[in-house]
Amino acid sequence: MIEYESSGIATVRCLESEVAGRRVAAHSLPYSGEVGGSAMRFDPLERSIVLRRASGHVAVGPARPDAWSRALERCAAGPVLVGPGSNVEETRGAYRAAAEGALALGRPVYLLDPDRCGLPAEVGRACVALFAWNPDGGNLHPPALTEALQRGFPAGGLLPIVPGWTDEPVFLERYLGGLERAGAGFAAPVAASGHADARRRFVEARTRIEPDAADGFFEKVHHCDWPADVRKGMGIFRSEAERRGLATIPPRPVGASEPPGNSAAAARLEERAREVEENEHRSALFHAAARWIDESGRDLTSVVEEGNFGKVFPFGELAAEAEEAFRPRSTS
């Protein structure tokens, strides 16, 4: 039995995180509790499988956007991740309220696994819909993805790269081909966590749905060179996605309260962080530079135009690249 318990408290985590190469400053959780719905899901924040219980309690956040806006006011500036959604959204309305509360503050918003009823009324550059692969049920692309695309939301998929499973050619052909046919704008790979518990859950998930593959997959997961195999799989995924015309990083949404130049520059620095991801120090610096831009509190484009950017930018070794990120990209 599943009990949905209404709460007047908007659950918001003011912790910086990263989803598929994009910085997230806060995370709004309209539904708290891994109970019901599909038996498992992929969590792109933890980069692992979540195994859900068949019964238990789910805390449901308020269906009032203002409650979510107030909760977010204490968080640092930058994009907000909302989700995941729930199959009771049509009657509860917490997901849509959380999204609209963030939008009311002018925040850029990533919508993680929204139910179609949770999509906000506003369509535009302020929201990007992220649909994480779900190993349960065999439906690689949920109906809500089609709904989001039909309504004009930038939308696409997130896939964990799990050695011996989701990096296999037949699997990638099905997954990427489905996104391409659906009209998705992007397909982003996520490096699956190599922690022992995460590997155990990947094995349990695949054993549930493909028991014949269990023994060989167990050996692969627990005895391969995980970091090297994940890196190789990420490269293969990106090549195959780009061949199909799919971007391999989600677009960054642009909040109504953000200077567009700042948002574009932060997005480019996040992309540079991904490009140099094997150099962890330099990648972290690019993410820190994007955070600094988000939290600057002013339109930095004019500072760049006046030639004063280097005087205020705190990461000297990245100053030239960060300043260049504010300049329009060449269309030639």
Secondary structure, 3 states (H helix, E strand, C coil): CEEEEECCCCCEECCCEEECCEEECEEECCEECCECCCCEEEECCCCEEEECECCEEEEECCCCHHHHHHHHCCCCCCCEEECCCCCCHHHHCHHHHHHHHHHHCCCCEEEECCCHHHCCCCCCCCEEEEEECCCCCCCCCCHHHHHHHHCCCCEEEEEEECCCCCCCHHHHHHHHHHHHHHCCCEEEEEECCCCHHHHHHHHHHHHHHCHHHHHHHHHHHHHCCHHHHHHHHHHHHHHHHHHCCCECCCCCCCCCCCCHHHHHHHHHHHHHHHHCCCCHHHHHHHHHHHHHHHCCCCCCHHHHHCCCHHHHCCCHHHHHHHHHHCCCCCCC
